[in-house]
Amino acid sequence: MNRIPYGRQDINQADIDAVIEVLRSDFLTQGPVVPAFESAIAEYCKAQHAVAVNSATSALHISCLALGVGKGDVVWTSPITFVATANCALYCGAKVDFVDIDPLTYNLSVEKLKEKLIEAKKIGKLPKIVIPVHLCGQPCDMAGIHALGQQFGFKIIEDASHAIGAKYKDEPIGNSRYSDITVFSFHPVKIITTGEGGMAVTNDETLAKQMRSLRSHGITNFPADMHPRPSDEIWNYQQIDLGFNYRMTELQAALGLGQIQRLDSFVEKRHQISQRYNNELSGLPIDIPWQHPDSYSAYHLYPIRVKNNKSAKTQRQVYEAMQAVKINVNLHYIPVYRQPFYETMGFKVGYCSSAEQYYKEALSVPMYPTLTDAEQSKIICALREMLV
Ligand SMILES: *Cc1c(COP(=O)(O)O)cnc(C)c1O
C-alpha cells in the first residue's frame, strides 16, 4: 500500500472535463463561470451574496477590511486554528488576541469569551471582530457568540474553512444568521476544492460590494460609483479604493462547480468514516471527537486525543509509529500564539490552558471521502496495536 495521507481531494472525470472546457473557452479569468460558482455557493448555504477569491486567507483579509478593521483595533480568535485566521488581523494593522477553547468541542469557548469580554470592557479594550473557527467541521456555538456580539458590540466572521456542508441547528453553515461574513476554503485537503480558492459569503449587500472591490484592486466600472470627470475624457474604470488581485480564475470556478454538486455525498462519506472510527476506536485509551447535538459536522478532521494519563504511548510516539507504517497522522494545530512569530508579540507558553492540553494530545487520523475500507482497517489495526 502507498502512504495514506491525512486528507486528499476527490476529482472525477466530470471535474476534469469542466476545467478543459474552460481552457478551450474565451475566458480564463473574469468570465461567466466565477459568478455561476458564486451563485451555486450562495444557493447551497442560503446566503444572499458570495464573493469568490483565490484563497480563504484572502477572504479573511478582505472580510476584516470590509468590516473596517485597522490600526488600533483588536481581533480575537481561537488559538487552535491555522495561522491564517489570526494573520488576517495583522495584515490590517490590527492586534490579535486568543480565547481559549472548549475542552469538549475544541472550538472557541463561549464561557471563556464572556469572561474575557467582561475584563476587556473594564479596560476599554473590547475586540472589533471575533473570528470563531468551526474546527474539524463542527460548528461553534454561534447563537452564544452572536448574543455576546450584541451585548459587547463586536462583529463576527465565521472561519468555516473546515465546514462547508456542515449544519448548525439544522441550517447550513454559511447562511450567516449569527455572523456578518462566513469564509470557506477550497484548498485540496478541505471538503471541496478548486486547487487554491476561497469564498466570503454574507447577507449584507454593502459588505459584499466592498469585498468585490477589494478583491480586484479597488477598481470599479459601475458609472454610479465613479467620481465625476470631464465628459471628453475616457474613464472606463476608476480605482476608488486600495484593493488587491485576489481573483479566482475561471478554471478554479469550473472545478468548484463540479465539486459542489458532490458536496453532500462527500460529507455523508466523511460521516460513515467517522462512524467506523467511533465504533472501532472507542475501547482505546484515547478520546474520540465529541459532537454537540446542535451540530452536523462536515468532518474535515477526525482528531483523536492520546491521553498521557491513560495510554502507555505518548502523542509523539504514536505520531512516529504511524508515520513509520506509512500512515500520515497530523497535528491540527499548534496554538497560533506559540508560533515563533507570535511569541515575538509577547505571548507566553501556557496562555490558553485547554488549547495547550489539546496540542499535547491531538492527532488527526486520515479522513477523506476516497479513503477505502481496507485503508481504514489498516489505520484502525495500527492504532490498536500501538495503544492497547
Ligand atoms: C485552510 C485554512 C485556512 C486558509 O485557507 P486557504 O484557502 O489555504 O487560504 C484558514 N483557516 C483555517 C481554519 C484553515 O483550515
The ligand as a Tripos MOL2 file, in Angstrom:
@<TRIPOS>MOLECULE
LIG
   15    15     1     0     0
SMALL
NO_CHARGES

@<TRIPOS>ATOM
      1 C1         -7.0620   26.0990    5.3930 C.3       1 LIG1
      2 C2         -7.4620   27.1110    6.3820 C.ar      1 LIG1
      3 C3         -7.3640   28.4840    6.1390 C.ar      1 LIG1
      4 C4         -6.6910   29.0410    4.9300 C.3       1 LIG1
      5 O1         -7.2410   28.5550    3.7580 O.3       1 LIG1
      6 P1         -6.5020   28.8470    2.3620 P.3       1 LIG1
      7 O2         -7.6250   28.6390    1.3690 O.co2     1 LIG1
      8 O3         -5.4330   27.8200    2.2450 O.co2     1 LIG1
      9 O4         -6.0050   30.2200    2.3770 O.co2     1 LIG1
     10 C5         -7.8580   29.3620    7.0870 C.ar      1 LIG1
     11 N1         -8.3940   28.9210    8.2290 N.ar      1 LIG1
     12 C6         -8.4840   27.6050    8.5140 C.ar      1 LIG1
     13 C7         -9.1150   27.1840    9.7920 C.3       1 LIG1
     14 C8         -7.9980   26.6550    7.6070 C.ar      1 LIG1
     15 O5         -8.0600   25.3610    7.9050 O.3       1 LIG1
@<TRIPOS>BOND
     1     1     2 1
     2     2     3 ar
     3     2    14 ar
     4     3     4 1
     5     3    10 ar
     6     4     5 1
     7     5     6 1
     8     6     7 2
     9     6     8 1
    10     6     9 1
    11    10    11 ar
    12    11    12 ar
    13    12    13 1
    14    12    14 ar
    15    14    15 1
@<TRIPOS>SUBSTRUCTURE
     1 LIG1         1 GROUP 0 **** ****
